[in-house]
Amino acid sequence: MIVCLCEAVSDRAIRAAREAGARTLEAVAEATGAGSGCGCCHTTIVKVLADAARPSPCKAVPCAGCPRSAANESVPARIAADRLETP
């Protein structure tokens, strides 16, 4: 789902930024551009960031070949990979 219409950023891209270390609106904006325009998406970005409190099965037992298992990957690389998968 597209969260930021101004920058065409998906919830998956925001989650990838969160997993790569973005924990605030400002960090998400720096990593993805989301929230840097009109600001209508700020509430949704905060909700996506808050979802980090929920345990993820991938963090407990990474799937074979899971792209999220590469902890060293940079935020831009993860976002670029996510955008390739987002319809």
CORTA-V308381 format. One record per backbone hydrogen bond with DSSP energy under -0.5 kcal/mol. CO is the residue of the C=O (numbers start at 0). NH is the residue of the N-H. E is the energy in kcal/mol with one decimal. If there is no record, write none. Layout:
# CORTA-V308381
<<CO,NH,E> <CO,NH,E>>
This chain:
# CORTA-V308381
<<0,10,-2.3> <2,4,-0.7> <3,7,-0.9> <3,8,-1.7> <8,2,-2.7> <8,3,-2.0> <9,13,-1.8> <10,14,-2.5> <11,15,-2.3> <12,16,-2.2> <13,17,-2.5> <14,18,-2.8> <15,19,-1.4> <16,21,-2.8> <17,20,-1.5> <23,27,-2.4> <24,28,-2.6> <25,29,-2.2> <26,30,-2.2> <27,31,-3.0> <27,32,-0.7> <27,33,-0.5> <28,32,-1.3> <32,35,-1.7> <38,41,-1.5> <40,44,-2.6> <41,45,-2.4> <42,46,-1.9> <43,47,-2.4> <44,48,-2.5> <45,49,-2.1> <46,50,-1.4> <48,51,-1.3> <49,52,-1.9> <50,53,-1.6> <55,58,-0.8> <55,59,-1.3> <56,60,-2.5> <62,65,-2.0> <65,68,-1.5> <66,69,-0.8> <68,70,-1.4> <69,72,-1.1> <73,77,-2.2> <74,78,-2.5> <75,79,-2.6> <76,80,-2.2> <77,81,-2.3> <78,82,-2.6> <79,83,-1.4> <80,84,-1.0> <81,84,-0.6> <81,85,-1.4>>
